[in-house]
Amino acid sequence: MLTAVTAIDTPAFVIRLDGPDLLDANAAARDLWGITNATELPFAIDPNMPALRAIRSETEAATADAGSSQPEFHQNLVFWTHRGAQRLASHYQLSEDGARVTVIIEEAIASQQSATAPLEPAAG
């Protein structure tokens, strides 16, 4: 079940995966992304962000296995925010049509380098 992000106390947001764009975000999430006003949404985000790659990978595999059910995922994800790279304990769920994902941040995780999830964007 997808949740209205405005009713959540911790950072919560909705991403359109084919943009990718941040479509909706509560006040805590807008602060995380450096967005001062909800009128700035939708907000384009980097498609190469490790969090987006992980979300796409997990949801594609689970959707293929689960058929029509939309499981919830729990994972530490690396987002590139206006404060820099942040590794955040998150749970997320894909919309029924597979076009959007709702992400709820549970807590920040101590930064640690990982070969599979770079903390910084690739130069380019």
KEKE-495650 format. One record per residue: residue number from 1; residue in one letter; x, y, z of N, C-alpha, C, O in turn. Coordinates in steps of 0.2 Angstrom, whole numbers. Layout:
REM residues N
<node k="NUM" r="A" n_xx="X" n_yy="Y" n_zz="Z" ca_xx="X" ca_yy="Y" ca_zz="Z" c_xx="X" c_yy="Y" c_zz="Z" o_xx="X" o_yy="Y" o_zz="Z"/>
...
END
This chain:
REM residues 124
<node k="1" r="M" n_xx="4" n_yy="-6" n_zz="0" ca_xx="0" ca_yy="0" ca_zz="0" c_xx="4" c_yy="6" c_zz="0" o_xx="9" o_yy="7" o_zz="4"/>
<node k="2" r="L" n_xx="3" n_yy="11" n_zz="-5" ca_xx="7" ca_yy="17" ca_zz="-5" c_xx="4" c_yy="22" c_zz="0" o_xx="-2" o_yy="22" o_zz="0"/>
<node k="3" r="T" n_xx="8" n_yy="26" n_zz="3" ca_xx="6" ca_yy="30" ca_zz="8" c_xx="7" c_yy="38" c_zz="6" o_xx="11" o_yy="39" o_zz="2"/>
<node k="4" r="A" n_xx="2" n_yy="42" n_zz="8" ca_xx="3" ca_yy="49" ca_zz="6" c_xx="9" c_yy="52" c_zz="10" o_xx="9" o_yy="51" o_zz="17"/>
<node k="5" r="V" n_xx="14" n_yy="54" n_zz="7" ca_xx="20" ca_yy="56" ca_zz="10" c_xx="19" c_yy="62" c_zz="15" o_xx="23" o_yy="63" o_zz="20"/>
<node k="6" r="T" n_xx="14" n_yy="66" n_zz="14" ca_xx="13" ca_yy="72" ca_zz="19" c_xx="11" c_yy="70" c_zz="26" o_xx="12" o_yy="74" o_zz="31"/>
<node k="7" r="A" n_xx="9" n_yy="64" n_zz="27" ca_xx="6" ca_yy="61" ca_zz="33" c_xx="12" c_yy="58" c_zz="37" o_xx="11" o_yy="55" o_zz="42"/>
<node k="8" r="I" n_xx="18" n_yy="58" n_zz="35" ca_xx="23" ca_yy="54" ca_zz="38" c_xx="28" c_yy="59" c_zz="41" o_xx="30" o_yy="64" o_zz="38"/>
<node k="9" r="D" n_xx="31" n_yy="58" n_zz="47" ca_xx="35" ca_yy="62" ca_zz="51" c_xx="42" c_yy="62" c_zz="48" o_xx="46" o_yy="67" o_zz="48"/>
<node k="10" r="T" n_xx="45" n_yy="56" n_zz="46" ca_xx="52" ca_yy="56" ca_zz="43" c_xx="52" c_yy="58" c_zz="36" o_xx="46" o_yy="58" o_zz="33"/>
<node k="11" r="P" n_xx="57" n_yy="59" n_zz="33" ca_xx="58" ca_yy="61" ca_zz="26" c_xx="54" c_yy="55" c_zz="22" o_xx="56" o_yy="49" o_zz="22"/>
<node k="12" r="A" n_xx="50" n_yy="57" n_zz="17" ca_xx="46" ca_yy="53" ca_zz="13" c_xx="45" c_yy="56" c_zz="6" o_xx="43" o_yy="62" o_zz="6"/>
<node k="13" r="F" n_xx="46" n_yy="53" n_zz="1" ca_xx="45" ca_yy="56" ca_zz="-6" c_xx="43" c_yy="50" c_zz="-11" o_xx="44" o_yy="44" o_zz="-10"/>
<node k="14" r="V" n_xx="40" n_yy="53" n_zz="-17" ca_xx="38" ca_yy="49" ca_zz="-22" c_xx="43" c_yy="51" c_zz="-28" o_xx="44" o_yy="56" o_zz="-30"/>
<node k="15" r="I" n_xx="46" n_yy="45" n_zz="-31" ca_xx="50" ca_yy="46" ca_zz="-37" c_xx="46" c_yy="43" c_zz="-43" o_xx="44" o_yy="37" o_zz="-43"/>
<node k="16" r="R" n_xx="46" n_yy="47" n_zz="-49" ca_xx="44" ca_yy="44" ca_zz="-55" c_xx="50" c_yy="41" c_zz="-58" o_xx="55" o_yy="44" o_zz="-59"/>
<node k="17" r="L" n_xx="50" n_yy="34" n_zz="-59" ca_xx="56" ca_yy="31" ca_zz="-61" c_xx="59" c_yy="32" c_zz="-68" o_xx="65" o_yy="32" o_zz="-70"/>
<node k="18" r="D" n_xx="54" n_yy="34" n_zz="-73" ca_xx="56" ca_yy="35" ca_zz="-80" c_xx="59" c_yy="42" c_zz="-81" o_xx="62" o_yy="43" o_zz="-86"/>
<node k="19" r="G" n_xx="59" n_yy="46" n_zz="-76" ca_xx="61" ca_yy="53" ca_zz="-77" c_xx="69" c_yy="53" c_zz="-76" o_xx="72" o_yy="55" o_zz="-81"/>
<node k="20" r="P" n_xx="72" n_yy="52" n_zz="-71" ca_xx="68" ca_yy="51" ca_zz="-65" c_xx="67" c_yy="58" c_zz="-62" o_xx="71" o_yy="63" o_zz="-62"/>
<node k="21" r="D" n_xx="61" n_yy="59" n_zz="-58" ca_xx="59" ca_yy="65" ca_zz="-55" c_xx="56" c_yy="64" c_zz="-48" o_xx="53" o_yy="59" o_zz="-47"/>
<node k="22" r="L" n_xx="58" n_yy="68" n_zz="-44" ca_xx="55" ca_yy="68" ca_zz="-37" c_xx="48" c_yy="72" c_zz="-38" o_xx="47" o_yy="78" o_zz="-40"/>
<node k="23" r="L" n_xx="42" n_yy="68" n_zz="-38" ca_xx="36" ca_yy="70" ca_zz="-39" c_xx="32" c_yy="74" c_zz="-33" o_xx="29" o_yy="79" o_zz="-34"/>
<node k="24" r="D" n_xx="33" n_yy="71" n_zz="-27" ca_xx="30" ca_yy="73" ca_zz="-21" c_xx="35" c_yy="72" c_zz="-15" o_xx="39" o_yy="67" o_zz="-15"/>
<node k="25" r="A" n_xx="35" n_yy="76" n_zz="-10" ca_xx="40" ca_yy="76" ca_zz="-5" c_xx="37" c_yy="79" c_zz="1" o_xx="34" o_yy="85" o_zz="1"/>
<node k="26" r="N" n_xx="37" n_yy="76" n_zz="7" ca_xx="35" ca_yy="80" ca_zz="13" c_xx="40" c_yy="85" c_zz="15" o_xx="46" o_yy="85" o_zz="12"/>
<node k="27" r="A" n_xx="39" n_yy="89" n_zz="20" ca_xx="44" ca_yy="95" ca_zz="22" c_xx="51" c_yy="92" c_zz="24" o_xx="56" o_yy="95" o_zz="22"/>
<node k="28" r="A" n_xx="51" n_yy="86" n_zz="27" ca_xx="57" ca_yy="84" ca_zz="29" c_xx="61" c_yy="81" c_zz="23" o_xx="67" o_yy="82" o_zz="23"/>
<node k="29" r="A" n_xx="58" n_yy="78" n_zz="18" ca_xx="61" ca_yy="76" ca_zz="12" c_xx="63" c_yy="82" c_zz="8" o_xx="69" o_yy="82" o_zz="5"/>
<node k="30" r="R" n_xx="59" n_yy="87" n_zz="7" ca_xx="61" ca_yy="93" ca_zz="4" c_xx="68" c_yy="96" c_zz="7" o_xx="72" o_yy="98" o_zz="3"/>
<node k="31" r="D" n_xx="68" n_yy="96" n_zz="13" ca_xx="74" ca_yy="98" ca_zz="16" c_xx="80" c_yy="94" c_zz="15" o_xx="86" o_yy="97" o_zz="13"/>
<node k="32" r="L" n_xx="79" n_yy="88" n_zz="15" ca_xx="85" ca_yy="83" ca_zz="13" c_xx="87" c_yy="84" c_zz="5" o_xx="93" o_yy="84" o_zz="4"/>
<node k="33" r="W" n_xx="83" n_yy="86" n_zz="1" ca_xx="84" ca_yy="87" ca_zz="-6" c_xx="86" c_yy="94" c_zz="-7" o_xx="88" o_yy="96" o_zz="-13"/>
<node k="34" r="G" n_xx="85" n_yy="99" n_zz="-3" ca_xx="87" ca_yy="106" ca_zz="-4" c_xx="82" c_yy="109" c_zz="-7" o_xx="83" o_yy="114" o_zz="-11"/>
<node k="35" r="I" n_xx="76" n_yy="107" n_zz="-7" ca_xx="70" ca_yy="110" ca_zz="-10" c_xx="67" c_yy="115" c_zz="-5" o_xx="65" o_yy="112" o_zz="0"/>
<node k="36" r="T" n_xx="66" n_yy="121" n_zz="-6" ca_xx="63" ca_yy="126" ca_zz="-1" c_xx="55" c_yy="126" c_zz="-2" o_xx="52" o_yy="128" o_zz="3"/>
<node k="37" r="N" n_xx="53" n_yy="124" n_zz="-7" ca_xx="45" ca_yy="125" ca_zz="-8" c_xx="42" c_yy="119" c_zz="-12" o_xx="46" o_yy="117" o_zz="-17"/>
<node k="38" r="A" n_xx="37" n_yy="117" n_zz="-10" ca_xx="34" ca_yy="112" ca_zz="-14" c_xx="32" c_yy="113" c_zz="-21" o_xx="31" o_yy="109" o_zz="-25"/>
<node k="39" r="T" n_xx="32" n_yy="120" n_zz="-23" ca_xx="31" ca_yy="122" ca_zz="-30" c_xx="36" c_yy="120" c_zz="-34" o_xx="36" o_yy="121" o_zz="-40"/>
<node k="40" r="E" n_xx="42" n_yy="118" n_zz="-31" ca_xx="48" ca_yy="117" ca_zz="-35" c_xx="48" c_yy="109" c_zz="-38" o_xx="52" o_yy="107" o_zz="-42"/>
<node k="41" r="L" n_xx="42" n_yy="106" n_zz="-36" ca_xx="41" ca_yy="99" ca_zz="-38" c_xx="37" c_yy="99" c_zz="-45" o_xx="33" o_yy="103" o_zz="-45"/>
<node k="42" r="P" n_xx="38" n_yy="95" n_zz="-50" ca_xx="43" ca_yy="89" ca_zz="-49" c_xx="50" c_yy="92" c_zz="-50" o_xx="52" o_yy="97" o_zz="-53"/>
<node k="43" r="F" n_xx="55" n_yy="88" n_zz="-47" ca_xx="62" ca_yy="90" ca_zz="-47" c_xx="66" c_yy="85" c_zz="-50" o_xx="66" o_yy="79" o_zz="-47"/>
<node k="44" r="A" n_xx="70" n_yy="86" n_zz="-55" ca_xx="74" ca_yy="81" ca_zz="-58" c_xx="80" c_yy="79" c_zz="-54" o_xx="83" o_yy="82" o_zz="-50"/>
<node k="45" r="I" n_xx="81" n_yy="72" n_zz="-54" ca_xx="86" ca_yy="69" ca_zz="-50" c_xx="91" c_yy="65" c_zz="-54" o_xx="88" o_yy="63" o_zz="-60"/>
<node k="46" r="D" n_xx="97" n_yy="64" n_zz="-52" ca_xx="102" ca_yy="60" ca_zz="-56" c_xx="100" c_yy="53" c_zz="-57" o_xx="99" o_yy="49" o_zz="-52"/>
<node k="47" r="P" n_xx="99" n_yy="50" n_zz="-63" ca_xx="97" ca_yy="44" ca_zz="-65" c_xx="102" c_yy="38" c_zz="-63" o_xx="101" o_yy="33" o_zz="-62"/>
<node k="48" r="N" n_xx="109" n_yy="41" n_zz="-62" ca_xx="114" ca_yy="36" ca_zz="-60" c_xx="115" c_yy="36" c_zz="-53" o_xx="120" o_yy="32" o_zz="-50"/>
<node k="49" r="M" n_xx="111" n_yy="39" n_zz="-49" ca_xx="112" ca_yy="39" ca_zz="-41" c_xx="111" c_yy="31" c_zz="-39" o_xx="107" o_yy="28" o_zz="-41"/>
<node k="50" r="P" n_xx="116" n_yy="29" n_zz="-35" ca_xx="116" ca_yy="22" ca_zz="-32" c_xx="109" c_yy="20" c_zz="-30" o_xx="107" o_yy="14" o_zz="-31"/>
<node k="51" r="A" n_xx="105" n_yy="24" n_zz="-26" ca_xx="99" ca_yy="23" ca_zz="-24" c_xx="94" c_yy="21" c_zz="-29" o_xx="90" o_yy="16" o_zz="-29"/>
<node k="52" r="L" n_xx="94" n_yy="25" n_zz="-35" ca_xx="89" ca_yy="23" ca_zz="-40" c_xx="91" c_yy="17" c_zz="-44" o_xx="87" o_yy="13" o_zz="-45"/>
<node k="53" r="R" n_xx="98" n_yy="15" n_zz="-44" ca_xx="100" ca_yy="9" ca_zz="-47" c_xx="98" c_yy="3" c_zz="-43" o_xx="95" o_yy="-2" o_zz="-46"/>
<node k="54" r="A" n_xx="98" n_yy="4" n_zz="-37" ca_xx="96" ca_yy="-2" ca_zz="-32" c_xx="89" c_yy="-3" c_zz="-32" o_xx="87" o_yy="-8" o_zz="-32"/>
<node k="55" r="I" n_xx="85" n_yy="3" n_zz="-32" ca_xx="78" ca_yy="2" ca_zz="-32" c_xx="76" c_yy="-1" c_zz="-38" o_xx="71" o_yy="-6" o_zz="-38"/>
<node k="56" r="R" n_xx="78" n_yy="1" n_zz="-44" ca_xx="76" ca_yy="-2" ca_zz="-50" c_xx="78" c_yy="-10" c_zz="-51" o_xx="74" o_yy="-14" o_zz="-53"/>
<node k="57" r="S" n_xx="84" n_yy="-11" n_zz="-48" ca_xx="86" ca_yy="-18" ca_zz="-48" c_xx="81" c_yy="-23" c_zz="-44" o_xx="79" o_yy="-28" o_zz="-46"/>
<node k="58" r="E" n_xx="80" n_yy="-20" n_zz="-38" ca_xx="76" ca_yy="-24" ca_zz="-33" c_xx="69" c_yy="-25" c_zz="-35" o_xx="66" o_yy="-30" o_zz="-35"/>
<node k="59" r="T" n_xx="66" n_yy="-19" n_zz="-38" ca_xx="59" ca_yy="-19" ca_zz="-40" c_xx="58" c_yy="-23" c_zz="-46" o_xx="53" o_yy="-27" o_zz="-47"/>
<node k="60" r="E" n_xx="63" n_yy="-23" n_zz="-51" ca_xx="62" ca_yy="-27" ca_zz="-57" c_xx="62" c_yy="-34" c_zz="-55" o_xx="58" o_yy="-38" o_zz="-58"/>
<node k="61" r="A" n_xx="67" n_yy="-36" n_zz="-51" ca_xx="67" ca_yy="-43" ca_zz="-50" c_xx="61" c_yy="-46" c_zz="-46" o_xx="58" o_yy="-51" o_zz="-47"/>
<node k="62" r="A" n_xx="59" n_yy="-42" n_zz="-41" ca_xx="53" ca_yy="-44" ca_zz="-37" c_xx="47" c_yy="-44" c_zz="-41" o_xx="42" o_yy="-48" o_zz="-40"/>
<node k="63" r="T" n_xx="46" n_yy="-39" n_zz="-45" ca_xx="40" ca_yy="-39" ca_zz="-49" c_xx="39" c_yy="-45" c_zz="-54" o_xx="34" o_yy="-47" o_zz="-55"/>
<node k="64" r="A" n_xx="45" n_yy="-47" n_zz="-57" ca_xx="45" ca_yy="-52" ca_zz="-61" c_xx="43" c_yy="-59" c_zz="-57" o_xx="40" o_yy="-63" o_zz="-60"/>
<node k="65" r="D" n_xx="45" n_yy="-59" n_zz="-51" ca_xx="44" ca_yy="-65" ca_zz="-47" c_xx="37" c_yy="-65" c_zz="-44" o_xx="34" o_yy="-70" o_zz="-43"/>
<node k="66" r="A" n_xx="35" n_yy="-59" n_zz="-42" ca_xx="28" ca_yy="-58" ca_zz="-38" c_xx="22" c_yy="-58" c_zz="-42" o_xx="17" o_yy="-58" o_zz="-39"/>
<node k="67" r="G" n_xx="23" n_yy="-56" n_zz="-48" ca_xx="17" ca_yy="-55" ca_zz="-52" c_xx="14" c_yy="-48" c_zz="-51" o_xx="17" o_yy="-43" o_zz="-51"/>
<node k="68" r="S" n_xx="8" n_yy="-48" n_zz="-48" ca_xx="4" ca_yy="-42" ca_zz="-47" c_xx="5" c_yy="-39" c_zz="-40" o_xx="3" o_yy="-33" o_zz="-39"/>
<node k="69" r="S" n_xx="7" n_yy="-43" n_zz="-35" ca_xx="8" ca_yy="-40" ca_zz="-29" c_xx="14" c_yy="-35" c_zz="-28" o_xx="19" o_yy="-36" o_zz="-32"/>
<node k="70" r="Q" n_xx="14" n_yy="-30" n_zz="-24" ca_xx="19" ca_yy="-25" ca_zz="-24" c_xx="22" c_yy="-26" c_zz="-17" o_xx="20" o_yy="-23" o_zz="-12"/>
<node k="71" r="P" n_xx="28" n_yy="-30" n_zz="-16" ca_xx="31" ca_yy="-30" ca_zz="-10" c_xx="34" c_yy="-24" c_zz="-7" o_xx="36" o_yy="-19" o_zz="-12"/>
<node k="72" r="E" n_xx="35" n_yy="-23" n_zz="-1" ca_xx="39" ca_yy="-18" ca_zz="2" c_xx="46" c_yy="-20" c_zz="2" o_xx="48" o_yy="-26" o_zz="4"/>
<node k="73" r="F" n_xx="51" n_yy="-15" n_zz="1" ca_xx="58" ca_yy="-17" ca_zz="2" c_xx="61" c_yy="-13" c_zz="7" o_xx="59" o_yy="-7" o_zz="9"/>
<node k="74" r="H" n_xx="66" n_yy="-15" n_zz="10" ca_xx="70" ca_yy="-12" ca_zz="16" c_xx="77" c_yy="-13" c_zz="14" o_xx="80" o_yy="-18" o_zz="13"/>
<node k="75" r="Q" n_xx="80" n_yy="-7" n_zz="13" ca_xx="87" ca_yy="-7" ca_zz="11" c_xx="91" c_yy="0" c_zz="13" o_xx="88" o_yy="5" o_zz="13"/>
<node k="76" r="N" n_xx="97" n_yy="-1" n_zz="14" ca_xx="101" ca_yy="5" ca_zz="15" c_xx="103" c_yy="8" c_zz="8" o_xx="106" o_yy="4" o_zz="4"/>
<node k="77" r="L" n_xx="101" n_yy="14" n_zz="6" ca_xx="102" ca_yy="17" ca_zz="0" c_xx="106" c_yy="23" c_zz="0" o_xx="106" o_yy="27" o_zz="5"/>
<node k="78" r="V" n_xx="110" n_yy="24" n_zz="-5" ca_xx="114" ca_yy="30" ca_zz="-6" c_xx="111" c_yy="35" c_zz="-10" o_xx="110" o_yy="34" o_zz="-16"/>
<node k="79" r="F" n_xx="109" n_yy="41" n_zz="-7" ca_xx="106" ca_yy="46" ca_zz="-11" c_xx="111" c_yy="52" c_zz="-12" o_xx="114" o_yy="53" o_zz="-7"/>
<node k="80" r="W" n_xx="111" n_yy="55" n_zz="-18" ca_xx="115" ca_yy="61" ca_zz="-19" c_xx="110" c_yy="67" c_zz="-17" o_xx="106" o_yy="69" o_zz="-21"/>
<node k="81" r="T" n_xx="111" n_yy="70" n_zz="-11" ca_xx="107" ca_yy="76" ca_zz="-9" c_xx="111" c_yy="82" c_zz="-10" o_xx="117" o_yy="82" o_zz="-11"/>
<node k="82" r="H" n_xx="107" n_yy="88" n_zz="-8" ca_xx="111" ca_yy="94" ca_zz="-8" c_xx="116" c_yy="94" c_zz="-3" o_xx="121" o_yy="99" o_zz="-3"/>
<node k="83" r="R" n_xx="116" n_yy="90" n_zz="2" ca_xx="121" ca_yy="89" ca_zz="8" c_xx="126" c_yy="85" c_zz="6" o_xx="131" o_yy="83" o_zz="10"/>
<node k="84" r="G" n_xx="126" n_yy="82" n_zz="0" ca_xx="131" ca_yy="77" ca_zz="-2" c_xx="128" c_yy="70" c_zz="-2" o_xx="122" o_yy="69" o_zz="-1"/>
<node k="85" r="A" n_xx="132" n_yy="65" n_zz="-3" ca_xx="130" ca_yy="58" ca_zz="-3" c_xx="128" c_yy="56" c_zz="4" o_xx="131" o_yy="58" o_zz="9"/>
<node k="86" r="Q" n_xx="122" n_yy="53" n_zz="5" ca_xx="120" ca_yy="51" ca_zz="11" c_xx="117" c_yy="43" c_zz="11" o_xx="113" o_yy="42" o_zz="6"/>
<node k="87" r="R" n_xx="120" n_yy="39" n_zz="15" ca_xx="117" ca_yy="32" ca_zz="16" c_xx="112" c_yy="32" c_zz="21" o_xx="113" o_yy="34" o_zz="27"/>
<node k="88" r="L" n_xx="106" n_yy="30" n_zz="18" ca_xx="100" ca_yy="31" ca_zz="22" c_xx="96" c_yy="24" c_zz="23" o_xx="95" o_yy="21" o_zz="17"/>
<node k="89" r="A" n_xx="94" n_yy="22" n_zz="29" ca_xx="90" ca_yy="16" ca_zz="29" c_xx="83" c_yy="18" c_zz="27" o_xx="80" o_yy="23" o_zz="29"/>
<node k="90" r="S" n_xx="81" n_yy="14" n_zz="22" ca_xx="75" ca_yy="16" ca_zz="19" c_xx="70" c_yy="10" c_zz="18" o_xx="72" o_yy="4" o_zz="18"/>
<node k="91" r="H" n_xx="64" n_yy="11" n_zz="17" ca_xx="59" ca_yy="6" ca_zz="15" c_xx="55" c_yy="10" c_zz="9" o_xx="54" o_yy="16" o_zz="9"/>
<node k="92" r="Y" n_xx="53" n_yy="6" n_zz="4" ca_xx="50" ca_yy="8" ca_zz="-2" c_xx="46" c_yy="3" c_zz="-5" o_xx="46" o_yy="-3" o_zz="-4"/>
<node k="93" r="Q" n_xx="41" n_yy="6" n_zz="-9" ca_xx="36" ca_yy="2" ca_zz="-13" c_xx="35" c_yy="5" c_zz="-19" o_xx="34" o_yy="11" o_zz="-20"/>
<node k="94" r="L" n_xx="35" n_yy="0" n_zz="-24" ca_xx="33" ca_yy="2" ca_zz="-31" c_xx="25" c_yy="3" c_zz="-32" o_xx="22" o_yy="-1" o_zz="-29"/>
<node k="95" r="S" n_xx="23" n_yy="8" n_zz="-36" ca_xx="16" ca_yy="9" ca_zz="-37" c_xx="14" c_yy="3" c_zz="-41" o_xx="18" o_yy="-1" o_zz="-44"/>
<node k="96" r="E" n_xx="7" n_yy="2" n_zz="-42" ca_xx="4" ca_yy="-4" ca_zz="-45" c_xx="6" c_yy="-4" c_zz="-53" o_xx="7" o_yy="-9" o_zz="-56"/>
<node k="97" r="D" n_xx="7" n_yy="2" n_zz="-56" ca_xx="8" ca_yy="3" ca_zz="-63" c_xx="16" c_yy="2" c_zz="-64" o_xx="18" o_yy="2" o_zz="-70"/>
<node k="98" r="G" n_xx="20" n_yy="2" n_zz="-59" ca_xx="27" ca_yy="1" ca_zz="-59" c_xx="31" c_yy="8" c_zz="-61" o_xx="37" o_yy="8" o_zz="-62"/>
<node k="99" r="A" n_xx="27" n_yy="13" n_zz="-61" ca_xx="30" ca_yy="20" ca_zz="-64" c_xx="33" c_yy="24" c_zz="-58" o_xx="37" o_yy="28" o_zz="-60"/>
<node k="100" r="R" n_xx="31" n_yy="23" n_zz="-52" ca_xx="33" ca_yy="27" ca_zz="-47" c_xx="35" c_yy="23" c_zz="-41" o_xx="33" o_yy="17" o_zz="-40"/>
<node k="101" r="V" n_xx="39" n_yy="25" n_zz="-36" ca_xx="41" ca_yy="22" ca_zz="-30" c_xx="40" c_yy="27" c_zz="-24" o_xx="42" o_yy="33" o_zz="-25"/>
<node k="102" r="T" n_xx="37" n_yy="25" n_zz="-19" ca_xx="37" ca_yy="29" ca_zz="-13" c_xx="42" c_yy="27" c_zz="-8" o_xx="43" o_yy="21" o_zz="-7"/>
<node k="103" r="V" n_xx="46" n_yy="31" n_zz="-6" ca_xx="52" ca_yy="30" ca_zz="-2" c_xx="51" c_yy="33" c_zz="5" o_xx="49" o_yy="39" o_zz="5"/>
<node k="104" r="I" n_xx="52" n_yy="30" n_zz="10" ca_xx="52" ca_yy="32" ca_zz="17" c_xx="58" c_yy="31" c_zz="20" o_xx="61" o_yy="25" o_zz="21"/>
<node k="105" r="I" n_xx="62" n_yy="36" n_zz="23" ca_xx="68" ca_yy="36" ca_zz="26" c_xx="67" c_yy="34" c_zz="33" o_xx="63" o_yy="38" o_zz="37"/>
<node k="106" r="E" n_xx="70" n_yy="29" n_zz="35" ca_xx="70" ca_yy="27" ca_zz="42" c_xx="75" c_yy="30" c_zz="47" o_xx="74" o_yy="33" o_zz="52"/>
<node k="107" r="E" n_xx="81" n_yy="31" n_zz="44" ca_xx="87" ca_yy="34" ca_zz="48" c_xx="93" c_yy="34" c_zz="44" o_xx="94" o_yy="31" o_zz="39"/>
<node k="108" r="A" n_xx="97" n_yy="39" n_zz="46" ca_xx="104" ca_yy="40" ca_zz="42" c_xx="109" c_yy="34" c_zz="45" o_xx="108" o_yy="33" o_zz="51"/>
<node k="109" r="I" n_xx="113" n_yy="32" n_zz="40" ca_xx="118" ca_yy="27" ca_zz="42" c_xx="124" c_yy="30" c_zz="42" o_xx="126" o_yy="34" o_zz="37"/>
<node k="110" r="A" n_xx="129" n_yy="28" n_zz="46" ca_xx="136" ca_yy="31" ca_zz="46" c_xx="139" c_yy="30" c_zz="39" o_xx="139" o_yy="24" o_zz="36"/>
<node k="111" r="S" n_xx="142" n_yy="35" n_zz="36" ca_xx="144" ca_yy="35" ca_zz="29" c_xx="150" c_yy="30" c_zz="29" o_xx="155" o_yy="30" o_zz="34"/>
<node k="112" r="Q" n_xx="150" n_yy="25" n_zz="24" ca_xx="156" ca_yy="21" ca_zz="23" c_xx="157" c_yy="19" c_zz="16" o_xx="152" o_yy="18" o_zz="13"/>
<node k="113" r="Q" n_xx="163" n_yy="20" n_zz="13" ca_xx="164" ca_yy="18" ca_zz="6" c_xx="162" c_yy="11" c_zz="5" o_xx="163" o_yy="7" o_zz="9"/>
<node k="114" r="S" n_xx="159" n_yy="10" n_zz="-1" ca_xx="158" ca_yy="3" ca_zz="-4" c_xx="159" c_yy="3" c_zz="-11" o_xx="157" o_yy="8" o_zz="-15"/>
<node k="115" r="A" n_xx="162" n_yy="-2" n_zz="-13" ca_xx="164" ca_yy="-3" ca_zz="-20" c_xx="157" c_yy="-3" c_zz="-25" o_xx="157" o_yy="-1" o_zz="-30"/>
<node k="116" r="T" n_xx="152" n_yy="-6" n_zz="-22" ca_xx="146" ca_yy="-7" ca_zz="-25" c_xx="141" c_yy="-1" c_zz="-25" o_xx="136" o_yy="-1" o_zz="-29"/>
<node k="117" r="A" n_xx="142" n_yy="3" n_zz="-20" ca_xx="138" ca_yy="9" ca_zz="-20" c_xx="142" c_yy="15" c_zz="-18" o_xx="143" o_yy="17" o_zz="-12"/>
<node k="118" r="P" n_xx="145" n_yy="18" n_zz="-24" ca_xx="149" ca_yy="24" ca_zz="-23" c_xx="145" c_yy="30" c_zz="-19" o_xx="139" o_yy="31" o_zz="-21"/>
<node k="119" r="L" n_xx="148" n_yy="33" n_zz="-15" ca_xx="145" ca_yy="39" ca_zz="-11" c_xx="145" c_yy="45" c_zz="-16" o_xx="141" o_yy="50" o_zz="-15"/>
<node k="120" r="E" n_xx="150" n_yy="46" n_zz="-20" ca_xx="150" ca_yy="52" ca_zz="-24" c_xx="148" c_yy="51" c_zz="-31" o_xx="149" o_yy="45" o_zz="-34"/>
<node k="121" r="P" n_xx="145" n_yy="56" n_zz="-35" ca_xx="143" ca_yy="55" ca_zz="-42" c_xx="149" c_yy="54" c_zz="-46" o_xx="155" o_yy="56" o_zz="-44"/>
<node k="122" r="A" n_xx="149" n_yy="50" n_zz="-51" ca_xx="154" ca_yy="49" ca_zz="-56" c_xx="156" c_yy="56" c_zz="-60" o_xx="151" o_yy="59" o_zz="-61"/>
<node k="123" r="A" n_xx="162" n_yy="57" n_zz="-61" ca_xx="164" ca_yy="63" ca_zz="-64" c_xx="162" c_yy="62" c_zz="-71" o_xx="162" o_yy="57" o_zz="-74"/>
<node k="124" r="G" n_xx="160" n_yy="68" n_zz="-74" ca_xx="158" ca_yy="67" ca_zz="-81" c_xx="154" c_yy="73" c_zz="-84" o_xx="152" o_yy="73" o_zz="-90"/>
END
